[in-house]
């Protein structure tokens, strides 16, 4: 009986050890996002932002960060209407030149949703960008696509795409920090006061809210 208990105990302990190894990184990621610790950026860092019109907007969250961290160096690879396929090409070309950044911020997906691009394709493009960022040695900050429930073309199919893309972003092991702009803006019930009249693009208050979330990553 004692020998049986010892064997079972050993198997159980081994199983718990394996489980701890498998889930340790996910638990740590969750704790980082929940409690706001983990990666720490400096106001002297060199940061690359890759995105669509919501990152292209000026003065937006990027410029607000720069006003708070006056020595922060920011470069944008952005375009109004940009899809994740365009963003992937731009990021690859930038890193192929040998450019180095302390952090890379990736914000894309909403234009894919409204262009009818399958969520699986968007996720594949995001994953490829995440791999490029990780390979470059930069810290990776992923921003969830803006909530679009106020937009006139919004429907259940668009929401399903949002859900798939957001789920992937939040679970990706390649991401150092998720800035959940989707939830900050209200998620499935967007806050009108954080949006421009078109119901798709965040206004100054919406950008300020994201800036405040990102600033938590910086050393005081």
Secondary structure, 3 states (H helix, E strand, C coil): CHHHHHHHHHHHHHHHHHHHHHHHHHHHHHHHHHHCCCCCECCCCEEEEEECHHHHCCCCHHHHHHHHCCCCEEEEEECCCCCHHHHHHHHHHHHHCCCCCCEEEEECCHHHHHCCCCHHHHHHHHHHHHHHHHHHCCEEEEECCCCCCCCCCCCHHHHHHHHHHHHHHHHCCCCCEEECHHHHCCCCCCCHHHECCCCCCECHHHHHHHHHHHHCCECC
